[in-house]
Structure formats: structure tokens, C-alpha cells
Amino acid sequence: MIEATFAAWAVQAGDGQVTATVAYRDPFTNTSTTITGFGAESDFQEGQLVVRESTTPPESAATVFADAFHTFFPSDSDHSNRVIRFPQISTVRVPGDAPVDPRDFFPPLFMLELAEQSDPYNVAVQALTSDKRVLRGTAQASSGADLADRIIIEIPEADRDGLFLTDGRRYLPRTIAGQPDYLVLRKLRGYMNIRLKGVAGGGKTTLPEVAFGEDLITVQGHGDLSVSSLIGHYQPQPDGTFLWCDGPLLRAMKCGKVLLIDEINRAPSETIAILLSVADARTQLVIDDRPDLPTVHAAPGFSLVITYNEEGRGIRPLDNAIKRRFPFEVTVETDYDVAESAGIDSRLIKVGWNLLTQHDESIATGGRPIWRPQMADLIAAQKLLDAGLGAEFAAATLVAACPDPDVSTLVATAVSTSFAIPNVRPLQLGGAA
């Protein structure tokens, strides 16, 4: 356990509901954050409150803290709210081996002595700059720090041989900065929206399936995905009437589920835009087609995960407004060491490493991305080997998996070298010269 410093204020409405905001620098990630909590006083003390994280840049955390206080601070003519905690600095003991759980900051508010009124901005600045410690290695963990200098959380022993999905597939966990990928996603649920970036077949969709299981609702992004497909629509009934049916977004918000929108940048811009109010600090949705319904507020546990691919032809970049609302980004690539552990043939693994090295070198020198096989491609080729069809079938299938004609020759050369088969080409039936 370590000590974390935070600034906080709390206001109570006439109906007993409490609104409180904390600003703190997470000692694990070294990032400044502002969190607002809502609920009854008992909810705060029991850690059952609803929390909303500011989506503004970390450098604006003190401003957000002050603006929120002035919004809720009762004026001379408004007696519906009362201040139960003026802005003040305090500390709390938190675990030091993971990002802070924001709910840890709220229970101490009801045990502090009532502070005198002070400037909320200055209080927040003091809290955010009082301690800039970073736990050993964490500031560099994602940028190539030595293994001995990183915070490592072992994959639980029961999961080391893989986790099984409901359809029977086995998933071998990977690590994000030394921590199991699926556990990182579970830790962030309800606190931060997640975006997973990478080429097709690397496991962007499988990772949240493993992390959230039956709590995950999945929507496939495509050009015809409409707003009503996400929110809901009226369904005609046999008797001529219409029945409203909630869409996946609405179901996830009401039930506190995790919504995954796969390949979101393939969806129309107007459909993606509906997420703006849902993914920011408000976490709310106004249903234009149902003016009879109140604004929908997300239940605890609700979270958003999006996946997208920025490589390839005709793919639209993700809008910056969406990126700001999904601040936790992870690039998902196939881990060839994990693939080898899963039983993928060494020749296929060699192709992967070869093309990944060329891709990295091209990007480092300002060049274009180079296709490299992902787990789905490797598994497809491996199945041909397992079926006894031979190396030529597997090699040709791997070459055919490359969607980019500009690098197809390079890919074919890498496959030919690894399999020692000259002039590997995609399989063809008839018409060959």
C-alpha cells in the first residue's frame, strides 16, 4: 500500500443525493485525473456510487475540478444544495501495483473535518503537484524498459494454459506493459473507455470476449450500421401495432454491460456520433424517437470498447472527438511467441517475424505499413498442415491472406524463403499458364 494525495469537494442536494469531485495524480500511471461521483451518502461510504471520469486532457484536471465545484456550489439565493466538504487536500492509502480505483477516494470525505472555503483551482493544483512519484518502472514499461525495471503481474496459474471462450476456442493471454491483457481490461471497466487498434486477425475482438464473457454485447461496424440499429426501433407486430425494441447500446446502458463496437471506423459518421454523449463524462443518452422516455443514464458497470484498423485501402481514420473519449489505446498485434506456444508451425512463425521486422523498419523510416500474418491467418494455414495437405497448401494460403497487392511479392518471397518452396503463389484451379 502507498499514500496518494487528492483534492476533493462534496455537495448534498435537498433529496440527500451527494455530488463530489476528486482530482488526483495516479501514483501508478503518473497521470492527472478528475472524477465526479454521484449517489446517496451510504453509497459513497460503501463504494457503490456512480463515477464519471473527465475526458479532458490531464493538464486540465485542476480547471475541471474548479469548474465542477462552481457548477454545484450553492448561491446565496439557492438553498437546495449545501456544501458538506469545501475543496481541500487529503491522502488515502491505495494499492501500488495497479491503477488507482477512483472509488477509494470518496469514503474518506465523510471522515474529514469540515475545511474552510478556499479556491478550488489552487487546491487542485497543490494536490496534483504535491507528489510526482512514479512506481518503479511504470513510466517506461510500455517503451522498452528492462524486464527487471517493470511492474510485473503474473498471469494467474489457472489461466496460463489458456482461457476458453463460450464457443470452445482457447485464448492464450498476452501482456500489456507486463500485465495480463484481459485483467487490464477488467480493471478499467466502468472507469475508462477502451480502443483497440490493429490489423484484422490479431485478436482485437477476442480480447474483450475473454475479458468480459457474458457481460459483453458485440456490434459489427459496417457501412449500413444506423443509429436505430444501435439505440432501438419500433418493430411491427402481427396485430398491426408497433413495439419498441431496445438496441444493443441501450441494453448495455440499462443493464450495466460492456458494449463492443468492432471495426467502428467502417460505420457511418452520423452513427459513430451518437456515442459522443454516451462516452463522455455524462454517460447519458437522449432517445429522439422516444420523447416519452427520460434521458437514459448508464448503470454501473457499463463500459465501451471499440476496435478499428487504420491500415489498408479505403479505411477512414477515427475521428479525434471519439479518440478523446476513448483515451486508453492499445495496438493489438499477434504475439508470435504466444503463437508458437499454441502449436503454430515454426515455418509460419518465421514468416511472421520476418514480415514484422520489415514492417517496423519501414515505419521507422517513414515508409508504409507492411502486411504481416496475424493469428487468424496462422491458424488457417496451420489447419491445412494438420489436415495433411502439405506445406505447399499452407504456404499458398498464407500468401493469399495478404490483402495488399503492393506488398504481395514481398510476402511471397518471405513465405518462399521460410518454406524453401520457390515461387509460392495463391492456389488456383484451371486457367494457369
Secondary structure, DSSP 8 states (H G I E B T S, - for coil): -EEEEEEEEEEEETTS-EEEEEEEE-TTT--EEEEEEEE-HHHHHHT--EEEE--S-GGGHHHHHHHHHHHHS--TT--SEEEEEEEEEEEEEE-SSS---GGGGSGGGGTS-------HHHHHHHHHHS-----TTGGGGGGT--GGGS------GGGTT-EE-TTS-EE---EETTEEHHHHHHHHTTT--EEEE--TTSSTTHHHHHHHGGGEEEEE--TT--HHHHHEEEEE-TTS-EEEEE-HHHHHHHHT-EEEEETGGGS-HHHHGGGHHHHSTT-EE--TT-TTS--EE--TT-EEEEEE---STT-----HHHHHH--EEEE----HHHHHHTT--HHHHHHHHHHHHHHHHHHHTT--------HHHHHHHHHHHHTT--HHHHHHHHHHT---GGGHHHHHHHHHHHHT-TT------S---
